[in-house]
Amino acid sequence: MGSYRERLLVPVAYWLLAVPVVVLLGAEAWFLAGGFIPPLVIGVLAVIVVAFLVNWSIATVEVADGVLRAGGAALALDDAAEVVALDERQSAALRGPHADPSAHILLRPYLKRAVYVELASPAGGVPYWLVATRHPEQLASAIAQARGPRASGERPGGQPGRRESVG
C-alpha cells in the first residue's frame, strides 16, 4: 500500500526576505508619525507576514489508506484515473494557460513541480487535482501503489493515459 507525507514548508529565503520588507515598510511610518506609531506599525506588519507564511507552511500532502489528502481536502483514490508527475514546464502550463477553473488546486509559489490526478468520473464538476510537491515522482508512485490494480495507467474504457495530454 502506498504511503507518502510531505509538509509544504516555506523556504528559509522567504522568511529572511520578510525581515527587510517588514522593516522597510514599517519605517515609512516614521515619515508620517513619531512616538509609538512606527514600532506599532512594524509589529502589526510582522504579525501579518508571519501569519501568512505560517499559513502556507501548514499545508500537507499525504497518501494513506487509499486517500490523497492535499491541504484540507481529501480524494478517495478509487476515483482517480490518470496520475502524472509533472515537470516545471507542464506544471506551469496547468497553473496558467491550460488551467481549468473548476479543478482542485493546491499550489505554492515556491514549488515549481506538481502531480496531476485526473478523476475517472468528475464529481461536482472537478475534472482533476493539481498538487504542488517537492517530490512529484515519489508522490505519483505512492498514489499508484495506493490505487492498486488500477495504477497501470488504464483509463476507463481501456484507453491508456497519455502524458502529453496534460501540458
N, CA and C atoms as a LAMMPS dump frame, in Angstrom:
ITEM: TIMESTEP
0
ITEM: NUMBER OF ATOMS
501
ITEM: BOX BOUNDS ff ff ff
-5.0000000000000000e+02 5.0000000000000000e+02
-5.0000000000000000e+02 5.0000000000000000e+02
-5.0000000000000000e+02 5.0000000000000000e+02
ITEM: ATOMS id mol type element x y z
1 1 1 N 0.84 -1.185 0
2 1 2 C 0 0 0
3 1 3 C 0.876 1.236 0
4 2 1 N 0.619 2.212 -0.89
5 2 2 C 1.419 3.421 -0.988
6 2 3 C 1.229 4.317 0.217
7 3 1 N 2.33 4.908 0.657
8 3 2 C 2.276 5.823 1.783
9 3 3 C 3.229 6.976 1.504
10 4 1 N 2.766 8.197 1.745
11 4 2 C 3.567 9.385 1.452
12 4 3 C 3.061 10.518 2.332
13 5 1 N 3.986 11.337 2.825
14 5 2 C 3.596 12.522 3.59
15 5 3 C 4.641 13.601 3.364
16 6 1 N 4.166 14.791 3.052
17 6 2 C 5.058 15.922 2.825
18 6 3 C 4.408 17.188 3.369
19 7 1 N 5.167 17.941 4.083
20 7 2 C 4.707 19.241 4.568
21 7 3 C 5.269 20.296 3.626
22 8 1 N 4.441 21.179 3.136
23 8 2 C 4.849 22.174 2.148
24 8 3 C 5.408 23.418 2.837
25 9 1 N 6.512 23.231 3.538
26 9 2 C 7.125 24.312 4.314
27 9 3 C 7.643 25.432 3.42
28 10 1 N 7.51 26.652 3.917
29 10 2 C 8.031 27.829 3.234
30 10 3 C 9.553 27.801 3.351
31 11 1 N 10.273 28.07 2.257
32 11 2 C 11.738 28.074 2.33
33 11 3 C 12.272 29.173 3.252
34 12 1 N 13.456 28.949 3.767
35 12 2 C 14.099 29.909 4.671
36 12 3 C 14.268 31.271 3.984
37 13 1 N 14.532 31.269 2.697
38 13 2 C 14.719 32.53 1.969
39 13 3 C 13.498 33.44 2.091
40 14 1 N 12.3 32.878 2.09
41 14 2 C 11.088 33.694 2.241
42 14 3 C 11.065 34.369 3.615
43 15 1 N 11.457 33.624 4.65
44 15 2 C 11.489 34.191 5.994
45 15 3 C 12.542 35.295 6.07
46 16 1 N 13.705 35.054 5.464
47 16 2 C 14.768 36.052 5.502
48 16 3 C 14.395 37.31 4.719
49 17 1 N 13.693 37.15 3.613
50 17 2 C 13.243 38.309 2.844
51 17 3 C 12.133 39.074 3.559
52 18 1 N 11.387 38.41 4.395
53 18 2 C 10.29 39.064 5.111
54 18 3 C 10.808 40.119 6.083
55 19 1 N 11.972 39.887 6.669
56 19 2 C 12.503 40.817 7.673
57 19 3 C 12.76 42.198 7.073
58 20 1 N 13.563 42.329 5.993
59 20 2 C 13.767 43.685 5.466
60 20 3 C 12.505 44.307 4.887
61 21 1 N 11.623 43.499 4.342
62 21 2 C 10.38 44.041 3.794
63 21 3 C 9.54 44.663 4.91
64 22 1 N 9.392 43.951 6.012
65 22 2 C 8.609 44.47 7.139
66 22 3 C 9.275 45.721 7.709
67 23 1 N 10.581 45.697 7.869
68 23 2 C 11.283 46.847 8.441
69 23 3 C 11.176 48.062 7.511
70 24 1 N 11.38 47.847 6.202
71 24 2 C 11.295 48.976 5.268
72 24 3 C 9.888 49.547 5.183
73 25 1 N 8.895 48.694 5.099
74 25 2 C 7.517 49.183 5.045
75 25 3 C 7.122 49.862 6.357
76 26 1 N 7.537 49.272 7.457
77 26 2 C 7.232 49.859 8.761
78 26 3 C 7.95 51.174 8.992
79 27 1 N 9.164 51.288 8.439
80 27 2 C 9.934 52.523 8.615
81 27 3 C 9.269 53.705 7.923
82 28 1 N 8.449 53.422 6.945
83 28 2 C 7.708 54.501 6.276
84 28 3 C 6.813 55.255 7.264
85 29 1 N 6.42 54.609 8.328
86 29 2 C 5.564 55.258 9.323
87 29 3 C 6.282 56.41 10.019
88 30 1 N 7.628 56.378 10.057
89 30 2 C 8.369 57.467 10.697
90 30 3 C 8.233 58.768 9.915
91 31 1 N 7.907 58.657 8.628
92 31 2 C 7.697 59.885 7.851
93 31 3 C 6.349 60.518 8.169
94 32 1 N 5.425 59.711 8.663
95 32 2 C 4.08 60.206 8.937
96 32 3 C 3.841 60.519 10.404
97 33 1 N 4.449 59.77 11.282
98 33 2 C 4.175 59.939 12.706
99 33 3 C 5.415 59.568 13.509
100 34 1 N 5.416 59.977 14.746
101 34 2 C 6.521 59.639 15.628
102 34 3 C 5.999 58.86 16.828
103 35 1 N 6.841 58.726 17.816
104 35 2 C 6.436 58.067 19.051
105 35 3 C 6.28 56.569 18.898
106 36 1 N 5.171 56.06 19.408
107 36 2 C 4.95 54.613 19.428
108 36 3 C 4.334 54.078 18.126
109 37 1 N 3.894 54.955 17.221
110 37 2 C 3.202 54.525 15.997
111 37 3 C 4.111 53.688 15.078
112 38 1 N 5.324 54.143 14.735
113 38 2 C 6.16 53.337 13.833
114 38 3 C 6.468 51.928 14.356
115 39 1 N 6.877 51.766 15.628
116 39 2 C 7.101 50.392 16.109
117 39 3 C 5.812 49.557 16.107
118 40 1 N 4.692 50.211 16.354
119 40 2 C 3.409 49.514 16.31
120 40 3 C 3.121 49.023 14.886
121 41 1 N 3.373 49.884 13.896
122 41 2 C 3.163 49.505 12.5
123 41 3 C 4.075 48.335 12.132
124 42 1 N 5.352 48.386 12.542
125 42 2 C 6.283 47.295 12.262
126 42 3 C 5.784 46.005 12.914
127 43 1 N 5.311 46.1 14.148
128 43 2 C 4.8 44.914 14.849
129 43 3 C 3.589 44.311 14.157
130 44 1 N 2.657 45.171 13.728
131 44 2 C 1.452 44.68 13.048
132 44 3 C 1.822 44.028 11.71
133 45 1 N 2.714 44.676 10.949
134 45 2 C 3.163 44.092 9.678
135 45 3 C 3.858 42.749 9.905
136 46 1 N 4.683 42.673 10.944
137 46 2 C 5.38 41.422 11.245
138 46 3 C 4.384 40.302 11.562
139 47 1 N 3.364 40.606 12.34
140 47 2 C 2.352 39.605 12.673
141 47 3 C 1.622 39.143 11.414
142 48 1 N 1.288 40.069 10.534
143 48 2 C 0.579 39.712 9.295
144 48 3 C 1.444 38.818 8.418
145 49 1 N 2.713 39.185 8.235
146 49 2 C 3.608 38.397 7.385
147 49 3 C 3.857 37.012 7.993
148 50 1 N 4.096 36.945 9.285
149 50 2 C 4.313 35.652 9.944
150 50 3 C 3.075 34.77 9.82
151 51 1 N 1.89 35.348 10.03
152 51 2 C 0.654 34.565 9.9
153 51 3 C 0.499 34.027 8.484
154 52 1 N 0.827 34.85 7.503
155 52 2 C 0.734 34.439 6.104
156 52 3 C 1.695 33.29 5.805
157 53 1 N 2.957 33.417 6.219
158 53 2 C 3.951 32.377 5.943
159 53 3 C 3.661 31.094 6.72
160 54 1 N 3.195 31.223 7.952
161 54 2 C 2.826 30.031 8.722
162 54 3 C 1.638 29.336 8.073
163 55 1 N 0.665 30.092 7.585
164 55 2 C -0.496 29.509 6.903
165 55 3 C -0.057 28.714 5.678
166 56 1 N 0.88 29.241 4.915
167 56 2 C 1.411 28.498 3.764
168 56 3 C 2.097 27.211 4.205
169 57 1 N 2.793 27.256 5.347
170 57 2 C 3.545 26.094 5.823
171 57 3 C 2.68 25.002 6.435
172 58 1 N 1.44 25.303 6.743
173 58 2 C 0.557 24.322 7.38
174 58 3 C 0.142 23.213 6.418
175 59 1 N 0.066 23.523 5.136
176 59 2 C -0.433 22.561 4.147
177 59 3 C 0.432 21.301 4.104
178 60 1 N -0.241 20.159 4.059
179 60 2 C 0.44 18.878 3.908
180 60 3 C -0.185 18.114 2.752
181 61 1 N 0.624 17.248 2.169
182 61 2 C 0.163 16.329 1.135
183 61 3 C 0.424 14.936 1.674
184 62 1 N -0.617 14.101 1.682
185 62 2 C -0.486 12.776 2.277
186 62 3 C -1.261 11.749 1.465
187 63 1 N -0.646 10.583 1.311
188 63 2 C -1.309 9.438 0.708
189 63 3 C -1.287 8.333 1.755
190 64 1 N -2.462 7.923 2.197
191 64 2 C -2.569 6.86 3.193
192 64 3 C -3.973 6.273 3.142
193 65 1 N -4.069 4.978 3.337
194 65 2 C -5.361 4.292 3.404
195 65 3 C -6.225 4.539 2.172
196 66 1 N -5.594 4.611 0.994
197 66 2 C -6.355 4.777 -0.238
198 66 3 C -6.946 6.165 -0.435
199 67 1 N -6.399 7.163 0.282
200 67 2 C -6.911 8.534 0.19
201 67 3 C -5.738 9.487 -0.02
202 68 1 N -5.932 10.445 -0.929
203 68 2 C -4.984 11.54 -1.119
204 68 3 C -5.543 12.738 -0.372
205 69 1 N -4.757 13.256 0.563
206 69 2 C -5.141 14.462 1.286
207 69 3 C -4.19 15.577 0.868
208 70 1 N -4.752 16.667 0.394
209 70 2 C -3.958 17.815 -0.037
210 70 3 C -4.558 19.055 0.598
211 71 1 N -3.821 19.621 1.544
212 71 2 C -4.374 20.735 2.298
213 71 3 C -5.508 20.204 3.158
214 72 1 N -6.658 20.805 3.065
215 72 2 C -7.807 20.36 3.854
216 72 3 C -8.75 19.443 3.102
217 73 1 N -8.434 19.103 1.86
218 73 2 C -9.33 18.287 1.038
219 73 3 C -8.826 16.851 0.947
220 74 1 N -9.754 15.928 0.674
221 74 2 C -9.41 14.511 0.554
222 74 3 C -10.036 13.937 -0.705
223 75 1 N -9.298 13.039 -1.345
224 75 2 C -9.76 12.371 -2.556
225 75 3 C -9.559 10.883 -2.398
226 76 1 N -10.654 10.115 -2.481
227 76 2 C -10.543 8.659 -2.47
228 76 3 C -9.87 8.249 -3.774
229 77 1 N -8.798 7.491 -3.681
230 77 2 C -8.019 7.161 -4.865
231 77 3 C -8.732 6.189 -5.795
232 78 1 N -9.857 5.622 -5.353
233 78 2 C -10.684 4.825 -6.257
234 78 3 C -11.266 5.702 -7.354
235 79 1 N -11.375 7.017 -7.095
236 79 2 C -11.931 7.963 -8.062
237 79 3 C -10.893 8.481 -9.046
238 80 1 N -9.603 8.156 -8.825
239 80 2 C -8.537 8.672 -9.673
240 80 3 C -8.383 7.815 -10.923
241 81 1 N -8.11 8.474 -12.045
242 81 2 C -7.847 7.763 -13.301
243 81 3 C -6.357 7.865 -13.598
244 82 1 N -5.953 8.908 -14.277
245 82 2 C -4.554 9.086 -14.661
246 82 3 C -3.82 9.896 -13.6
247 83 1 N -2.593 9.486 -13.296
248 83 2 C -1.743 10.201 -12.353
249 83 3 C -0.406 10.447 -13.043
250 84 1 N 0.004 11.722 -13.101
251 84 2 C 1.235 12.069 -13.813
252 84 3 C 2.07 13.02 -12.95
253 85 1 N 3.351 12.676 -12.785
254 85 2 C 4.304 13.585 -12.152
255 85 3 C 4.723 14.596 -13.206
256 86 1 N 4.492 15.875 -12.937
257 86 2 C 4.741 16.924 -13.918
258 86 3 C 6.093 17.599 -13.673
259 87 1 N 6.746 17.982 -14.762
260 87 2 C 7.957 18.778 -14.63
261 87 3 C 7.548 20.257 -14.517
262 88 1 N 8.536 21.136 -14.462
263 88 2 C 8.232 22.561 -14.268
264 88 3 C 7.406 23.145 -15.415
265 89 1 N 7.731 22.776 -16.638
266 89 2 C 7.016 23.318 -17.798
267 89 3 C 5.566 22.859 -17.804
268 90 1 N 5.327 21.581 -17.568
269 90 2 C 3.958 21.06 -17.545
270 90 3 C 3.164 21.669 -16.389
271 91 1 N 3.79 21.795 -15.24
272 91 2 C 3.115 22.397 -14.084
273 91 3 C 2.732 23.843 -14.368
274 92 1 N 3.654 24.584 -14.984
275 92 2 C 3.37 25.984 -15.309
276 92 3 C 2.19 26.089 -16.272
277 93 1 N 2.115 25.174 -17.225
278 93 2 C 1.001 25.201 -18.181
279 93 3 C -0.328 24.947 -17.48
280 94 1 N -0.347 23.993 -16.545
281 94 2 C -1.601 23.689 -15.847
282 94 3 C -1.937 24.709 -14.759
283 95 1 N -0.961 25.485 -14.328
284 95 2 C -1.235 26.58 -13.398
285 95 3 C -1.731 27.806 -14.139
286 96 1 N -1.382 27.907 -15.411
287 96 2 C -1.678 29.113 -16.164
288 96 3 C -2.608 28.893 -17.328
289 97 1 N -2.077 28.902 -18.55
290 97 2 C -2.937 28.918 -19.741
291 97 3 C -3.827 27.696 -19.932
292 98 1 N -3.426 26.543 -19.417
293 98 2 C -4.232 25.335 -19.602
294 98 3 C -5.017 24.96 -18.34
295 99 1 N -5.069 25.864 -17.374
296 99 2 C -5.756 25.572 -16.117
297 99 3 C -7.262 25.515 -16.316
298 100 1 N -7.889 24.649 -15.566
299 100 2 C -9.345 24.556 -15.546
300 100 3 C -9.804 25.184 -14.235
301 101 1 N -10.618 26.229 -14.275
302 101 2 C -11.024 26.905 -13.042
303 101 3 C -11.808 26.019 -12.076
304 102 1 N -12.341 24.915 -12.553
305 102 2 C -13.107 24.043 -11.661
306 102 3 C -12.244 22.938 -11.046
307 103 1 N -10.955 22.902 -11.367
308 103 2 C -10.061 21.884 -10.806
309 103 3 C -9.752 22.198 -9.346
310 104 1 N -9.396 21.145 -8.608
311 104 2 C -8.943 21.331 -7.229
312 104 3 C -7.432 21.53 -7.29
313 105 1 N -6.962 22.677 -6.828
314 105 2 C -5.556 23.018 -6.974
315 105 3 C -4.967 23.412 -5.625
316 106 1 N -3.847 22.771 -5.272
317 106 2 C -3.073 23.143 -4.098
318 106 3 C -1.685 23.517 -4.6
319 107 1 N -1.405 24.803 -4.66
320 107 2 C -0.137 25.294 -5.179
321 107 3 C 0.56 26.175 -4.156
322 108 1 N 1.859 26.269 -4.301
323 108 2 C 2.672 27.211 -3.548
324 108 3 C 3.646 27.833 -4.536
325 109 1 N 3.891 29.135 -4.466
326 109 2 C 4.755 29.786 -5.462
327 109 3 C 6.195 29.294 -5.418
328 110 1 N 6.618 28.734 -4.312
329 110 2 C 7.991 28.252 -4.183
330 110 3 C 8.148 26.797 -4.614
331 111 1 N 7.078 26.147 -5.035
332 111 2 C 7.147 24.774 -5.544
333 111 3 C 6.812 24.802 -7.029
334 112 1 N 7.747 24.463 -7.855
335 112 2 C 7.582 24.582 -9.307
336 112 3 C 7.035 23.32 -9.961
337 113 1 N 7.061 22.186 -9.265
338 113 2 C 6.582 20.935 -9.851
339 113 3 C 5.328 20.467 -9.126
340 114 1 N 4.583 19.594 -9.786
341 114 2 C 3.306 19.157 -9.222
342 114 3 C 2.959 17.759 -9.724
343 115 1 N 1.873 17.23 -9.19
344 115 2 C 1.303 15.962 -9.648
345 115 3 C -0.115 16.235 -10.122
346 116 1 N -0.421 15.694 -11.289
347 116 2 C -1.739 15.82 -11.907
348 116 3 C -2.49 14.519 -11.646
349 117 1 N -3.682 14.627 -11.054
350 117 2 C -4.522 13.463 -10.79
351 117 3 C -5.857 13.694 -11.483
352 118 1 N -6.073 12.967 -12.58
353 118 2 C -7.334 13.072 -13.31
354 118 3 C -8.378 12.213 -12.609
355 119 1 N -9.608 12.717 -12.537
356 119 2 C -10.675 11.955 -11.911
357 119 3 C -11.4 11.119 -12.967
358 120 1 N -11.679 9.862 -12.625
359 120 2 C -12.342 8.952 -13.564
360 120 3 C -13.735 9.449 -13.916
361 121 1 N -14.485 9.87 -12.908
362 121 2 C -15.813 10.444 -13.153
363 121 3 C -15.905 11.706 -12.301
364 122 1 N -15.658 12.852 -12.916
365 122 2 C -15.593 14.104 -12.166
366 122 3 C -16.871 14.403 -11.376
367 123 1 N -16.764 14.291 -10.069
368 123 2 C -17.898 14.601 -9.193
369 123 3 C -17.875 16.085 -8.873
370 124 1 N -19.012 16.704 -8.938
371 124 2 C -19.109 18.122 -8.617
372 124 3 C -18.404 19.01 -9.628
373 125 1 N -18.128 18.495 -10.816
374 125 2 C -17.503 19.29 -11.862
375 125 3 C -16.005 19.461 -11.718
376 126 1 N -15.362 18.733 -10.802
377 126 2 C -13.914 18.827 -10.623
378 126 3 C -13.25 17.794 -11.529
379 127 1 N -12.586 18.239 -12.62
380 127 2 C -12.018 17.286 -13.567
381 127 3 C -10.694 16.668 -13.114
382 128 1 N -9.916 17.42 -12.331
383 128 2 C -8.622 16.902 -11.89
384 128 3 C -8.149 17.644 -10.647
385 129 1 N -7.149 17.066 -10.009
386 129 2 C -6.449 17.71 -8.906
387 129 3 C -5.047 18.036 -9.386
388 130 1 N -4.537 19.191 -9.012
389 130 2 C -3.161 19.579 -9.276
390 130 3 C -2.541 19.913 -7.928
391 131 1 N -1.56 19.105 -7.528
392 131 2 C -0.988 19.217 -6.188
393 131 3 C 0.508 19.512 -6.292
394 132 1 N 0.928 20.646 -5.768
395 132 2 C 2.339 21.02 -5.756
396 132 3 C 3.101 20.142 -4.776
397 133 1 N 4.332 19.813 -5.134
398 133 2 C 5.164 18.966 -4.289
399 133 3 C 6.629 19.164 -4.637
400 134 1 N 7.495 18.863 -3.695
401 134 2 C 8.933 18.879 -3.963
402 134 3 C 9.379 17.572 -4.619
403 135 1 N 8.579 16.53 -4.486
404 135 2 C 8.948 15.191 -4.965
405 135 3 C 7.806 14.586 -5.796
406 136 1 N 7.577 15.092 -7.011
407 136 2 C 6.429 14.613 -7.791
408 136 3 C 6.484 13.127 -8.147
409 137 1 N 7.672 12.608 -8.435
410 137 2 C 7.775 11.189 -8.798
411 137 3 C 7.4 10.304 -7.611
412 138 1 N 7.856 10.664 -6.417
413 138 2 C 7.533 9.878 -5.223
414 138 3 C 6.042 9.943 -4.905
415 139 1 N 5.453 11.13 -5.024
416 139 2 C 4.02 11.271 -4.757
417 139 3 C 3.205 10.479 -5.769
418 140 1 N 3.537 10.593 -7.049
419 140 2 C 2.81 9.849 -8.084
420 140 3 C 2.944 8.348 -7.861
421 141 1 N 4.132 7.897 -7.476
422 141 2 C 4.349 6.478 -7.204
423 141 3 C 3.514 6.01 -6.007
424 142 1 N 3.469 6.832 -4.951
425 142 2 C 2.666 6.471 -3.775
426 142 3 C 1.186 6.395 -4.124
427 143 1 N 0.718 7.316 -4.968
428 143 2 C -0.685 7.288 -5.394
429 143 3 C -0.952 6.022 -6.206
430 144 1 N -0.036 5.687 -7.123
431 144 2 C -0.196 4.489 -7.947
432 144 3 C -0.224 3.225 -7.084
433 145 1 N 0.648 3.154 -6.099
434 145 2 C 0.668 1.987 -5.208
435 145 3 C -0.6 1.906 -4.374
436 146 1 N -1.092 3.044 -3.909
437 146 2 C -2.302 3.056 -3.08
438 146 3 C -3.537 2.689 -3.881
439 147 1 N -3.509 2.956 -5.188
440 147 2 C -4.645 2.627 -6.043
441 147 3 C -4.723 1.139 -6.342
442 148 1 N -3.599 0.45 -6.255
443 148 2 C -3.606 -0.987 -6.501
444 148 3 C -3.651 -1.328 -7.971
445 149 1 N -4.528 -2.269 -8.377
446 149 2 C -4.53 -2.762 -9.751
447 149 3 C -4.877 -1.713 -10.794
448 150 1 N -5.573 -0.646 -10.411
449 150 2 C -5.935 0.392 -11.391
450 150 3 C -4.762 1.31 -11.684
451 151 1 N -3.622 1.125 -11.031
452 151 2 C -2.485 2.031 -11.18
453 151 3 C -1.718 1.828 -12.479
454 152 1 N -2.177 0.991 -13.362
455 152 2 C -1.436 0.683 -14.584
456 152 3 C -1.497 1.784 -15.621
457 153 1 N -2.209 2.869 -15.362
458 153 2 C -2.322 3.945 -16.342
459 153 3 C -3.506 3.755 -17.264
460 154 1 N -4.319 2.734 -17.019
461 154 2 C -5.503 2.497 -17.839
462 154 3 C -6.561 3.531 -17.514
463 155 1 N -7.162 4.041 -18.542
464 155 2 C -8.295 4.946 -18.371
465 155 3 C -9.564 4.113 -18.443
466 156 1 N -10.664 4.638 -17.921
467 156 2 C -11.922 3.928 -18.082
468 156 3 C -12.182 3.682 -19.562
469 157 1 N -12.602 2.503 -19.91
470 157 2 C -12.833 2.148 -21.305
471 157 3 C -11.626 1.491 -21.933
472 158 1 N -10.543 1.272 -21.139
473 158 2 C -9.39 0.554 -21.626
474 158 3 C -8.398 1.368 -22.424
475 159 1 N -8.56 2.692 -22.498
476 159 2 C -7.607 3.508 -23.244
477 159 3 C -6.471 3.921 -22.325
478 160 1 N -5.238 3.694 -22.743
479 160 2 C -4.117 4.103 -21.89
480 160 3 C -4.033 5.619 -21.793
481 161 1 N -3.566 6.098 -20.637
482 161 2 C -3.403 7.533 -20.437
483 161 3 C -2.268 8.062 -21.3
484 162 1 N -2.311 9.362 -21.589
485 162 2 C -1.286 9.982 -22.426
486 162 3 C -0.653 11.127 -21.66
487 163 1 N 0.66 11.083 -21.484
488 163 2 C 1.384 12.132 -20.762
489 163 3 C 1.251 13.488 -21.43
490 164 1 N 1.334 13.494 -22.767
491 164 2 C 1.32 14.764 -23.451
492 164 3 C 0.001 15.496 -23.343
493 165 1 N -1.033 14.851 -22.871
494 165 2 C -2.337 15.487 -22.772
495 165 3 C -2.42 16.48 -21.619
496 166 1 N -1.461 16.458 -20.688
497 166 2 C -1.551 17.338 -19.527
498 166 3 C -0.681 18.586 -19.652
499 167 1 N -0.018 18.793 -20.684
500 167 2 C 0.756 20.015 -20.725
501 167 3 C 1.313 20.233 -22.047
